[in-house]
Amino acid sequence: MSNNPDQPGYSPSPRAIPPGLHFIATPIGAARDITLRALDLLTGADVLAAEDTRSLRHLMEIHGVALGDRPLLSYHEHNEGAALPRLMGFLANGKSVVYASEAGTPLVSDPGFGLARAAIAQGISVLAAPGASAVLCALTVSGLPSDRFLFAGFPPSAKTARKRFLDSLARVEATLILYESPKRIQETLGDCAVELGGERQAAVCRELTKRFEEVTRGSLSELVETFEGRDVKGEIVLVIDRPATVKADQNSVDFALDRAMETMSVKDASAVVAEAFGLARREVYQLALTRGRPNADED
């Protein structure tokens, strides 16, 4: 596709942009990752809004999209109080409004949620033109299971809060996807190895789609060593494999039940063991009833 819409390979859609709020995904690195539909929307919308108006102007210049005399408004978490009423005013008057975050898909660790909720509450049409997303790009190149995944955003910057955050994810049966600052990636990898298990496979995806794109794969313990003392730069997505499945052989389940029932009720012990081995709670509860009640203070 040509960078210039006036050259062969791209021509603006002759259709008018329907009224309502249109979210568009913008490139996370390579400017050519913009979609034809996003260019159509940028070309034909009545009003444009962006997390960073300078970034959107630059993207439009690259692709030959003229702003003309159309409004271009800044909208982000720090100016929402002032910007939201103006945008809602345009929408209420039947205008088509296009919103773009600085890079990637709006609302995915980027602004736009408040605007979407406000438009939906007023019965205004909300549409999306999908495209670049660091989450899906990282999952694709990580080599880790993609059939079920959880995007958990940025971990807390404070160590204690971060460890609690990771502990809450430790038993999630899905590939985990986190964003992280290059200044904290070493600390976060270390905490992940402790809280999630150093044997878990992971991938540190840095500067995706950009010139210095890099994907480093290995166990969390190996990645801790790889990044120790390293001066890391650029935007990072951390992808972590799901927990290893514990083999549910009868001896292991019996042993786990006996240990759990030393300090828990039959009901609680059954729930804990069922979750650990991926078994039905009712099945484990019935088994627990046959193994006696070491803890007499039951339900």
DOTORVO-94124 format. One record per residue: residue in three letters; x, y, z of N, C-alpha, C in turn. Coordinates in steps of 0.02 Angstrom, whole numbers, plus 32768, in hexadecimal, padded with zeros to 4 digits. Layout:
DOTORVO-94124
AlaXYZXYZXYZ/...
end
This chain:
DOTORVO-94124
Met802A7FC48000800080008000802C803E8000/Ser801B806E7FD6804080AC7FD4803380D58013/Asn806680FA8028805D81288061802F8162804D/Asn802C8172800D800581AA7FF57FC381927FD9/Pro7F8B81A67FF67F4A818F7FDD7F3D81A57F95/Asp7F6281D87F7B7F5881EE7F367F7A81C17F04/Gln7FA581947F1B7FC881667EEF7FA281247EEC/Pro7FAE80FB7EB77F8B80BA7EB27F9680907EF0/Gly7F63806B7F047F6880407F3F7F3980577F75/Tyr7F2380977F727EF280AF7FA37EC980E77F83/Ser7E8980E37F8B7E5D811A7F777E2881207FAD/Pro7E19815C7FC37DE881657FF87DA481487FE5/Ser7D81812D80167D3E811380097D0F814D7FFA/Pro7CE681457FC67CB8817B7FB57C7D81807FE5/Arg7C74814E80117C3B814D803E7C45817F8077/Ala7C0F81A0808B7C1281CE80C47C1C81A68104/Ile7C3D81C581347C4881A581757C0881AD819E/Pro7BEA817781B57BAB817D81DA7BB681A1821D/Pro7B8281C382357B8781E482767B9781B282AC/Gly7BB881CA82E17BC9819F83197C1381A3832A/Leu7C26817B835B7C6B817983737C8F813E8354/His7CC8814C83347CEF811983127D3481158332/Phe7D4480DC83507D8780D1836A7DB280B18334/Ile7DEE80CB83297E1B80AD82F87E5C8098831A/Ala7E77806083037EB9804A831A7EEE806B82EF/Thr7F238082830F7F5B80A182EB7F9A807782F4/Pro7FCB807D82C78007805382CA802B8059830D/Ile80498021832380718022836080BB802D8351/Gly80CC803283118111803E82FE8115804F82B4/Ala8107801F828A810B8029824280CE804F8228/Ala80D98089820B80A280B481F58077809281C0/Arg80938063819B806D80418167803B800E8182/Asp803B800481C4800A7FD781E27FC57FF681EB/Ile7FBC803381D57F79805181D67F4C802B81A6/Thr7F0C802681B47EDF800281877EBE80328156/Leu7EA78017811E7E84804180ED7E45805F810B/Arg7E22803981347DE5805381527DF5808C8182/Ala7E2B808781A87E3E80BD81D47E4E80FD81AC/Leu7E6F80F581737E7D812F81487E3C814D812E/Asp7E0D8122811B7DCC813C81057DAB8166813B/Leu7DAC814C81787D8D816F81B07DB081B181BE/Leu7DF281B081BD7E1881EE81C97E0B82218192/Thr7E00820981557DF58235811C7DAF8255811E/Gly7D7D822E81347D398245812C7D14825A816A/Ala7D30824F81A67D0B825F81E47D0282AB81EC/Asp7CCD82BD820F7CC18305821C7CF183218250/Val7D0082F882827D2A830F82BB7D5D82D982CA/Leu7D9A82ED82D87DCF82BE82EC7DE382CD8334/Ala7DF1829883597E09829F839E7E41826D83A9/Ala7E70827E83D47EAA825383DD7EC7825B8423/Glu7EE68225843A7F0B822884797F43825B8472/Asp7F66825984397F9D8287842B7F9082A383E5/Thr7F7C82E183E07F6B82FE839F7FA883038371/Arg7FE3830C838E801F83108365802D82CE8342/Ser8024829783668030825683497FFE82488311/Leu7FBF825A831C7F8D824E82E77F9A827A82AB/Arg7FAC82B982B67FBC82E5827D7FF582C88254/His802982AF8276806282938253804E8255822B/Leu8025822A8248800E81EF82257FE6820281E7/Met7FBB823481EE7F93824B81B57FBF8269817E/Glu7FF3828D8191802182A9816080458273813A/Ile805B823F815D807D8207813C805281E88105/His801181E381147FE481C180E57FBC81F280B9/Gly7FCE823180BB7FAF8261808E7F678271809E/Val7F53826C80DC7F0E827C80F07F0D82C4810A/Ala7EE782EE80E97EE3833480FC7EB1833F8135/Leu7EC4836781657E968379819B7E6483AD8184/Gly7E7A83DC815A7E4F841181437E39843D817D/Asp7DFA8451817C7DE0847C81B17DB9845681E6/Arg7DC2841581E87D9F83EB82197DBD83F3825E/Pro7D9483EE82927DAF83F282D67DDB83B482E5/Leu7E1283BF830A7E3C838983237E468396836E/Leu7E27836C83977E26837783DF7E5383448403/Ser7E72835C84387E98833084647E6883128498/Tyr7E6F82D184A47E4682B084D87E70827A84FA/His7E7A8282853B7E9F825185627E89825785AB/Glu7EA5822E85D67E8D822B861C7E96826C8641/His7EC58296862C7ED382D486517EA6830E863C/Asn7E86830986027E5B834185ED7E14832A85DF/Glu7E0282EE85F87DC182D285E97D88830085FF/Gly7D90832086387D5B834B86517D4783828620/Ala7D79839E85FC7D6B83D385CD7D5C83B98587/Ala7D7F838485727D79836C852D7D3A83428522/Leu7D26831C85547CEC82EF854B7CAC83158539/Pro7C9A834B855B7C5D836F85487C5F83898500/Arg7C9983A084E97C9E83B984A57C9283818472/Leu7CB18347847E7CA8830F84507C6082F68451/Met7C4382F2848D7BFE82DC84927BCF830E846F/Gly7BE1834D84707BB9837F844C7BB883728401/Phe7BF2836383E57BF68353839E7BCC8315838E/Leu7BD282E283B87BAD82A483AD7B6282AF83B3/Ala7B4D82D783E37B0682E583EC7AE9830A83B0/Asn7B12832F838C7AFD835483517B03832B8311/Gly7B0E82E983187B0E82BE82DE7B4F82BD82B7/Lys7B8582D282D57BC682D182B37BE7828D82B9/Ser7C14827F82897C3E8243828E7C80825782AE/Val7C91823582E57CCD8244830C7CFB8208830B/Val7D39821282F67D6B81DD82F57D9C81E9832E/Tyr7DA981B583567DD981BB838D7E1181898384/Ala7E4F81A0838E7E8A817683897EB7818083C5/Ser7ECE814983E47F00814F84187F44815A83F6/Glu7F788167841E7FB9817784017FD4813E83D7/Ala7FC9810183ED7FDF80C683C77FB6808A83DC/Gly7FA4806183AD7F7E802583BD7F33803183C0/Thr7F11800683E57EC8800783E87EB0802E8425/Pro7E848060841B7E6A808684547E4980578488/Leu7E4C806C84C77E30804985007E5B8010851A/Val7E8C7FF884F37EB87FC285097EF57FE28529/Ser7EF17FEF856B7F238016858F7F2E805A856F/Asp7EFA807485507EFB80B685307EB980D8853E/Pro7EB5811B85367E77813E85447E3E812B8515/Gly7E03813F85277DC9813484FD7D8D81168520/Phe7D9A80F6855A7D6480D3857C7D2C81038591/Gly7D3E813B85AF7D0C816B85C57CE38185858B/Leu7D03819185537CE081AA85177CB0817584FD/Ala7CC6813784FA7C9B810184E37C5E80F98510/Arg7C6980FA85517C3180F185807BFF812A857A/Ala7C19816685737BEC81A0856E7BC2819D852F/Ala7BE1818984F77BBC818484B87B87814D84BC/Ile7B9A811484D87B6A80DC84DE7B2F80F0850A/Ala7B3E811485407B088129856E7AD68157854B/Gln7AEC817C85187AC181AA84F47AA2818984B6/Gly7AAD814884AE7A91812584757AB281358433/Ile7AF0814E84357B15815F83F97B3A812283DF/Ser7B3C811B839D7B5E80E2837E7BA980E4838E/Val7BC480AC83A47C0C80A583B27C27806D8387/Leu7C58807C835D7C73804B832E7CBF804A8334/Ala7CDE8014831C7D27800E831F7D427FF682DC/Ala7D7A801382C87D9F7FFB828E7DDE7FD882A8/Pro7DDE7F9682AB7E157F7282CC7E577F7982A5/Gly7E8D7F6B82C97ECF7F6F82AA7F047F5C82DB/Ala7F3B7F8282DB7F757F7183037F667F6D834E/Ser7F837F3B836E7F7D7F3183B77FBB7F0F83D0/Ala7FDD7F2E83FF801A7F10841B800A7ECE843E/Val7FCF7ECA845C7FBB7E8C847F7FBB7E51844F/Leu7F977E5784187F907E1F83E97FD07E1383C2/Cys7FF47E4983B480357E41839180657E1883BC/Ala806A7E2883FC80977E04842980817DBB8431/Leu80407DB0843980277D6C844080397D428402/Thr80347D6183C880417D3D838A808A7D278384/Val80B87D51839880FF7D42838F811E7D1F83CB/Ser80F97D19840281157CFD844081247CB2843B/Gly80FD7C8F841381037C46841180DF7C238449/Leu80B67C48846F80927C2C84A780497C218494/Pro80247BF684B97FDF7BE684A77FB47C2484A0/Ser7F8C7C25846A7F637C60845B7F197C51845D/Asp7F067C1484717EBF7C0284717E997C2484A9/Arg7EBD7C3784DE7E9E7C5A85177ED37C878536/Phe7EC47CC8853B7EF67CF585577ED47D2C857F/Leu7EFA7D4A85AD7EE27D8085D77F117DBB85D2/Phe7EF77DF485BB7F1F7E3185BB7F137E5385FE/Ala7F487E5B86257F427E7686697F5E7EBD8670/Gly7F727EDC86387F8A7F21863B7FCE7F28865B/Phe7FDA7F62867A80197F70869C80177F5786E4/Pro80497F3286FA804D7F20874180597F60876B/Pro80457F5F87AB80537F9987D6809F7FA687DA/Ser80B17FE587E280F87FF687E581167FE68829/Ala80EE7FE9885F81087FD988A2810F7F8D88AA/Lys81477F7888C881577F3188CA81237F0788EF/Thr810C7F1E892980DB7EF7894F809A7EEF8928/Ala80837F26890B80457F2388E4804F7EF888A6/Arg808A7EFB888880977ED2884D80967E88885D/Lys80B37E75889680B37E2F88AA806C7E1588B8/Arg80437E4088D67FFC7E2C88E17FD97E24889E/Phe7FE67E5288717FC87E50882E7FDB7E10880A/Leu801B7DFD880C80327DC087EA80167D82880C/Asp80127D83884E7FF67D4A88727FAE7D3E885D/Ser7F887D7488507F437D6C883B7F3D7D4D87F6/Leu7F737D4F87CF7F737D33878C7F927CED8788/Ala7FAF7CD787BF7FD87C9A87BE7FB27C5C87A7/Arg7F727C5987B77F4B7C1D87A77F1B7C26876D/Val7F227C5D87497EF87C69870E7F0B7C3986D7/Glu7EDB7C1286BF7EE97BE0868B7EE87BFF8646/Ala7F157C2E863B7F197C5185FB7F5E7C6F85F4/Thr7F727C7B85B67FB07CA085AA7FA77CE785C2/Leu7FD77D0185E77FD37D4486037FF97D7685D7/Ile7FDC7DB185CF7FFC7DE585A77FFE7E2485D1/Leu803A7E3F85DB80447E7B860480697EB085DC/Tyr805B7EEF85E980857F2585D180B57F37860A/Glu80F17F4D85F881207F61862C81507F968613/Ser81667FC0864181977FF3863281DD7FD3862D/Pro82087FEC8600824C7FD185FC82737FDC863C/Lys825F800E86648282801B86A382727FE786D8/Arg82387FC486D182237F95870482237F4D86EC/Ile82357F4086AE822D7EFC869482587EC986BB/Gln82937EDD86D182BD7EAF86F6829E7E9C8739/Glu82847ECE875D82627EBF879D82257E948792/Thr81FF7EA4875F81C17E7F875281D07E37873F/Leu82037E2C871782157DE7870582287DC08744/Gly824D7DE0877182607DBE87AF82247DAD87D9/Asp81F57DDB87DF81B97DCE8806818E7D9887E5/Cys818B7D9987A281657D66877E81827D21878B/Ala81C47D1B878B81E47CDB879781D37CC087DC/Val81CF7CED880E81BF7CD9885381757CC8885A/Glu81497CF5884181027CEE884D80E07CBC881E/Leu80F97CB687E180D97C8B87AF80FF7C4A87A4/Gly813E7C4987B681677C0D87AC819C7C188776/Gly81DB7C0F878882127C1D875A82137BF1871D/Glu81F07BB7872081F17B8886E881C17B9D86B0/Arg81947BCB86BE81647BDF868B81867BFF864F/Gln81707BEC8614818A7C0A85D7816D7C4F85CD/Ala81957C7B85AF817E7CC085A581A37CDF856A/Ala818C7D19855681AC7D3E852081AA7D888530/Val81E37DA9852B81E77DF1853381E97E0F84ED/Cys81B37E3284DA81AD7E4E849781B97E99849B/Arg81ED7EAF847A82027EF5848082007F18843D/Glu81E57F55843C81E47F7F840081C37F5B83C4/Leu818A7F3D83D081687F17839B81597F43835E/Thr81687F298324815F7F4782E1818F7F8082D4/Lys81BA7F91830381E87FC882F9822C7FAE82E1/Arg82597FDB82D4829A7FCA82B682C17F9982E1/Phe82C07FA3832382E77F79835082BC7F458374/Glu828B7F2C8351825E7EF9836E82877EBD8387/Glu82737EA483C282987E6C83E082687E428409/Val826B7E00840082447DD2842982747DA2844A/Thr82757DA1848D82A17D7684B382777D4284D7/Arg82837D0184C882597CCC84E382827CA08513/Gly825F7C81854282807C54857182557C4D85AF/Ser826D7C2785E0824A7C23861F82527C668644/Leu82277C728674822C7CB1869A82707CB586BD/Ser82897C7D86D782CA7C7D86F883017C8F86C6/Glu82FD7C74868A832F7C838657832B7CCD8642/Leu82EE7CE7863D82E77D2D862983007D5C865F/Val82FA7D49869F83167D7186D583617D7986CA/Glu83837D4386BB83CB7D4486AF83DC7D6C8670/Thr83B47D63863C83C17D8585FC83BE7DD08603/Phe838E7DE9862B83847E31863083A77E51866C/Glu83C87E29869483EA7E4386CF84217E7586BA/Gly841D7EB186D5844F7EE486C8844C7F028683/Arg841B7EF1865C84177F09861783F37F4C8614/Asp840C7F7985EA83EC7FBA85E083B57FB085AB/Val83777FAC85C3833F7F9C8596831C7FDC8581/Lys830C7FE1854182E8801B852782AD800384FD/Gly827D802F84F58244802184C98208800684ED/Glu81D17FFF84C881937FE784E481937F9B84E7/Ile81787F7F851E817F7F37852C813B7F188539/Val81317EDD851B80F97EB2852B81157E708545/Leu80FF7E5A857F81167E1C859D80DE7DE88598/Val80EE7DAF857980BE7D79856F80D57D3D8597/Ile80A97D2085C080BB7CEA85EE808C7CAF85E6/Asp80A97C7485E180817C3785D880547C2A8613/Arg80207C0386087FF27BF0863E80137BBF866E/Pro7FF67BB386A980147B8486D880177B3E86BB/Ala804A7B1986CF804F7AD386B980167AAB86D9/Thr7FFB7A7D86B27FC57A5386CB7FE17A1E86FA/Val7FC47A1A87357FDA79E887667FB879A58756/Lys7FDF797087517FC2792F87417F977916877B/Ala7F597906876A7F2878F4879E7F2678A887A9/Asp7F5F788A87BD7F5E784387CD7F40783B8813/Gln7F2477FF88217EFF77F4885E7F2877FE889C/Asn7F6677E7889D7F9177EE88D77F9E783888E8/Ser7FA9786088B37FB678A888BE7F7978CB88DA/Val7F3E78B988C07F0178D988D97EF478C48921/Asp7EFD788489317EF3786C89757F21788F89A6/Phe7F60789489927F9278B489BE7F8078FE89C9/Ala7F6D792189937F5C796789987F1E797189C5/Leu7EEE794489BF7EB2794889E97EC3793F8A32/Asp7EEB790C8A417EFE78FF8A867F20793B8AA5/Arg7F4E79598A807F7279938A9A7F4379CE8AA4/Ala7F1779DA8A737EEA7A138A777EB97A0C8AB1/Met7EA279CE8ABE7E7079C48AF27E8D79C68B38/Glu7ECF79CB8B3D7EEE79D38B7F7EDE7A188B9C/Thr7ED27A488B707EC67A8D8B877E867AAC8B6C/Met7E647A888B3F7E287AA48B1F7DED7A768B29/Ser7DB27A928B1F7D767A698B1D7D767A3F8ADD/Val7D4B7A0B8ADC7D4679E18AA17D347A0B8A64/Lys7D057A388A6D7CEF7A628A367D267A8D8A1A/Asp7D4B7AAF8A477D807ADB8A307DBA7AB48A12/Ala7DCC7A7C8A337E037A538A197DF27A3889D4/Ser7DB47A2389CA7D9F7A0989897DA47A3F8953/Ala7D907A7B89657D927AB289347DD97AC28920/Val7E077AC389507E4D7AD389427E6C7A9D8916/Val7E617A5F89277E7F7A2789017E607A2288BC/Ala7E1F7A2D88B67DFF7A2B88757E1B7A5F8846/Glu7E277A9B88607E437AD188377E8B7AC08823/Ala7EB27AA588517EF87A9588447F007A60880E/Phe7ED27A2F880C7ED979F887DD7EA979FC87A2/Gly7E817A3187A07E537A3A87697E1B7A068769/Leu7E0279F487A47DCE79C287AB7D8D79E387C1/Ala7D5679BE87B97D1579D787CE7D1279D8881B/Arg7CF97A0D88387CF67A1488817CCB79DD88A1/Arg7C9479CE88827C67799A889E7C8B795788A2/Glu7CB17947886E7CD57908886C7D09790488A4/Val7D2E793A88AD7D61793B88E17D41793B8927/Tyr7D09795D892E7CE6795F896E7CCF79198983/Gln7CB478F389537C9E78AF89627CD978848976/Leu7D12788E89557D4E786989667D66787B89AD/Ala7D6278BC89BD7D7878D389FF7D4E78B48A37/Leu7D0E78AA8A2B7CE2788E8A5E7CF678468A6F/Thr7D1578238A407D2A77DE8A4C7D6C77D98A70/Arg7D8E78128A797DD178108A967DD278288ADE/Gly7D97782D8AFD7D9678418B447D96788C8B4B/Arg7D9378A28B897D9078E98B977DC378FB8BCD/Pro7E0379038BB97E3679158BEB7E2679558C10/Asn7E0479848BEE7DF079C18C0E7DA779BB8C23/Ala7D9A79B48C627D5679A48C7A7D2779E08C73/Asp7D427A1C8C717D177A578C6E7D047A648C26/Glu7CD27A3F8C0C7CBF7A448BC67C887A768BBB/Asp7C697A748B807C387AA68B6A7C067AB78BA1/
end
